[in-house]
Structures are given as C-alpha cells and as structure tokens.
Amino acid sequence: MTIDRIVHSAAGTMILASLALTRWHSPNWIWLTVFVGANLLQSGLTNWCLMSRLLAMAGVPDGSACGVGGSARGLSREG
C-alpha cells in the first residue's frame, strides 16, 4: 500500500468508527469526526499531512492519490 491509500483508509475508518460510537456509545464521539474532517480540510488547503510525513519516515512508498500514478498522472498533449 502507498501513503495516500493508507491515509485515505485511516481517515475513512476513523470517521465511520466515530459515527458508530456517536450513535451507540456517546454523542461526544462526534468530536472525533469533526477533528478528522478539519484535518482533511487543512491537508487539502496546505498540502501538508502529519500522518503522510510519519509514514514517509517509516519507509512506506509514496503514491499518487485516487489511483492516478506515475506516467498516467495526466493526459499527454504531445503529437
């Protein structure tokens, strides 16, 4: 797995888990959803993510988001 896939999977898992905990345990778990959402927004605006940095330092391979990788990153206008 690549850094982007791990970050997206972790964020989705945290959101779903916090919503389930909000529903069946305590309404205060909604703050975990708010925290994850705020971090996703901050990451989108600043292009900086602590989890991505930590995974990179751990040696996890880098990858492009949403299945776009390497040479398939954009359409070529050559020719």
HELIX and SHEET records of a PDB file:
HELIX    1   1 ILE A    3  TRP A   24  1                                  22    
HELIX    2   2 PRO A   27  TRP A   29  5                                   3    
HELIX    3   3 ILE A   30  THR A   46  1                                  17    
HELIX    4   4 LEU A   50  MET A   57  1                                   8    
HELIX    5   5 ALA A   65  GLY A   67  5                                   3    
HELIX    6   6 GLY A   70  ARG A   73  5                                   4    
END                                                                             
